[in-house]
Amino acid sequence: PAVDKETGYRTQSILCYPIHCNGEVVAVAQLINKLDELSRAVCFNKDDEMLLKSFSAFAGITIGNARLYKFVVATGNDAMKLFHMDWSRSGNIPGNVVTVPIAEQVARYIGLYETIEAAAINQLQGPEFPIHSYDDRQAELIPLIFQMFKDLGLLTTFNIDHEVMFTFLGAVLQMYRPVPYHNISHAFDVVQTLYFLLRVSSIGGILTDLERLALMIAGLLHDIDHMGLNNSYHLKAETPLGIIISASGSNSVLELHHITVAVELLQHPRTAILSGLCPADWTAFIKIVTRIIISTDIARHNGAVEDFTSISHFDREDK
């Protein structure tokens, strides 16, 4: 009434319907003064309601697509900066050059290990490690990772040089980017969970030494050099990484990138912790790590859960 009085317009009938986008009401579609074929004012009916409802649904989809397009365009340049990639003429999948810690840093990590507290080791062996208490002192995670590999007997079994191991772990710390989730804290959380399960469950006795090693390394490196953007973004925004890997027929963009970086790190002269493996064991190791990291693609989650469920009641004595 107030609007009619101010504008001189006479509202005789009105029909409104909300426009939703991603569960949020972003606008309202409104129809006023329906007229029949003789230009007489008539009331809106159920058919009109259904028509406006359908229009509002399509309007919401259109607004959502427009928002997505604007987001992609506005953030495209920022996303590319995250890569810091050097495009060479070799045609190789771009990746971070291995960042190896200097000798002083390695010495610091060794010193931290020598002064590690018993309380920290006890927490390490439990199911509720306080990972976020290390957010401001992530360097202290390195001696704890070293301790996990040592306690599982992997350093001795595979004759891994301790200084090389600390250098390797320092490189891992430096090559995890400071993104909100897929960072070194997440990697540690996964490794510590695997360590706990290997210690307290019978699975540790079922796996071979090489499989236990591959499981721990894959857990540590499964998100290395993550840029903070998911596979869907890389594919839809056609980032360089998304274009190259999707051309190979795979949608596991980030997982294949993590594997590439992991192999590069494991083969670097200063971080080659597995240089003592024979060719056959190295090949088997890489195959296991690849299979594990590929399996972390969230698109494969449902299939993995179904596979696990189908064998979750197997006889543990039957390998």
FENGI-V138191 format. One record per pair of residues at least 24 apart in sequence whose C-alpha atoms are under 8 Angstrom apart, sorted by the first residue. I is the first residue (numbers start at 0). J is the second residue. Records with the same first field share a line. If there is no record, write none. Layout:
I: J + J
This chain:
11: 40
12: 40 + 41 + 42 + 43
13: 43
14: 43 + 48
15: 51
16: 51 + 52 + 55
17: 55
18: 55 + 56 + 58 + 59
19: 55 + 56 + 59
20: 59 + 60 + 62 + 63
21: 63
28: 55
71: 236
75: 236
79: 238
81: 226
82: 226
92: 240 + 243 + 244 + 256
93: 240
94: 256 + 259 + 260
95: 174 + 224 + 260
97: 170 + 174 + 260 + 263 + 264 + 267
98: 170 + 173 + 174
99: 166 + 167 + 169 + 170 + 173 + 269 + 270
100: 166 + 169 + 170 + 173
104: 169
105: 162 + 165 + 166 + 169
108: 138 + 139 + 141 + 142 + 165 + 169
109: 142 + 162 + 165
111: 139 + 142
112: 142 + 143
115: 142
119: 143
123: 191 + 195
124: 194 + 195
125: 195
126: 192 + 195
128: 191
130: 184 + 187 + 188
131: 184
134: 184
137: 183 + 184
138: 172
140: 187
141: 165 + 168 + 169 + 172
144: 168 + 187 + 190 + 191
147: 191 + 194
148: 215
151: 194 + 198
153: 208 + 212
156: 208
157: 273 + 275 + 276
158: 275
159: 272 + 273 + 275
160: 272
163: 269 + 270 + 271 + 272
164: 270 + 272
166: 269 + 270
167: 264 + 269 + 270 + 271 + 272
170: 270
171: 220 + 223
174: 223 + 224
175: 222 + 223 + 224 + 225
176: 223 + 224 + 225 + 226
178: 225 + 226 + 227
179: 227
180: 227
181: 222 + 225 + 227
182: 222 + 223 + 225
186: 218 + 219 + 220 + 221 + 222
187: 219
189: 218 + 219
190: 215 + 218 + 219
193: 218
201: 315
205: 318
209: 280 + 284
210: 284 + 287
213: 284 + 285 + 287 + 288
214: 287 + 288 + 291
216: 288
217: 288 + 289 + 291 + 292
218: 292
220: 257 + 258 + 261
221: 254 + 257 + 258 + 292 + 295
222: 253 + 254 + 257
223: 257 + 260 + 261
224: 257 + 260
225: 253 + 257
229: 253
251: 293 + 296
254: 292 + 293 + 295 + 296
255: 293
257: 292
258: 288 + 289 + 292
